[in-house]
Amino acid sequence: MLRLTSFLDIWRRLMAGERVDHAGPYLTAENAELLFAPVQTNGPPLYLGGSSDPAIGVAGKHIDWYLTWGEPVAAVREKVARVRESAALAGRTVRFGIRLHVIVRETEEAAWTEADRLISRIDDDTIALVQKSQSASESMGQRRMQALHGGRRDRLVIGPNLWAGIGLVRGGAGTALVGSAESVAARIDEYAQAGIETFVLSGYPHLEEAYRVAELLFPLLPIAAREASSVSPPQPGRAGEASVHHTSRYRNVATGPS
């Protein structure tokens, strides 16, 4: 994080139009400057995810949008508060986003049946192997993800409509909102109340789940200005994947490739 902080110190000054001299243990700059001014004032917005104290510190000092993986609402609220406190010390404000998978169906039963199906063919040896590999990670965020379920199939429901099954065999974002469209919309609103403005959502398989989210979930999300909102059909992406973007009273809700 010290190297990242040094880089961002230089980057911010350059984006502000300064000439920079910097001599440090990691980076050196001599009379550095940008030949062309950035399009955005003070440069493009910066996004960062990280759960360690150093990451929170960097977020408060430099980052515009802080991203978290899908932890229970109370844990997300606590993390938002930590970042806001860090930003306040630097005289700044930070905005927030969350990364989640979604399994949405017409009924609760159908959604949970699909969640069970997704991991039904994964044997315990495979889970143990993946969990052992993840345990070696130095990432605090990964450790927090792993602690939600402990590698156990009987500990996958970690909150209302929040399921950690994907994290058994996938590093990084390992939780999903599972349920009817009404339930998932209610959980999204809870995260919004906790301070989340941007929702980065995905599902498996990508194309089919993008359509389900657009058709079942999006109509239930509160829209501040319907005439300014849009739901576009899924557009082909890499390897046949697709994404759907929707503008609501939240800053952004998007589904697409993981």
Buried (B, 14 or more C-beta within 10 A) or exposed (E): EEEBBBBBBBBBBBBEEEEBEBEBEEEEBEEBEBEEEEEEEEBEEBBBBBBBEEBBBBBBBBBBBBBBBBBBBEBBBEBBEBBBEBBEEEEBEBBBBBBBBBBBBEEBEEBBEBBEEBBEEBEEEEBEEBBEEBEEBEBBBBBBBBEBBEBEEEEBBBBBBBBBBBBBBBBBBBBBBBBBBEBBBBBBBBBBEBBBBBBBBBBBEBBEBBBBBBEBBBEBBEBEEEEEBEBEEBEEBEEEBBBBBBBBBBBEBBBBBB
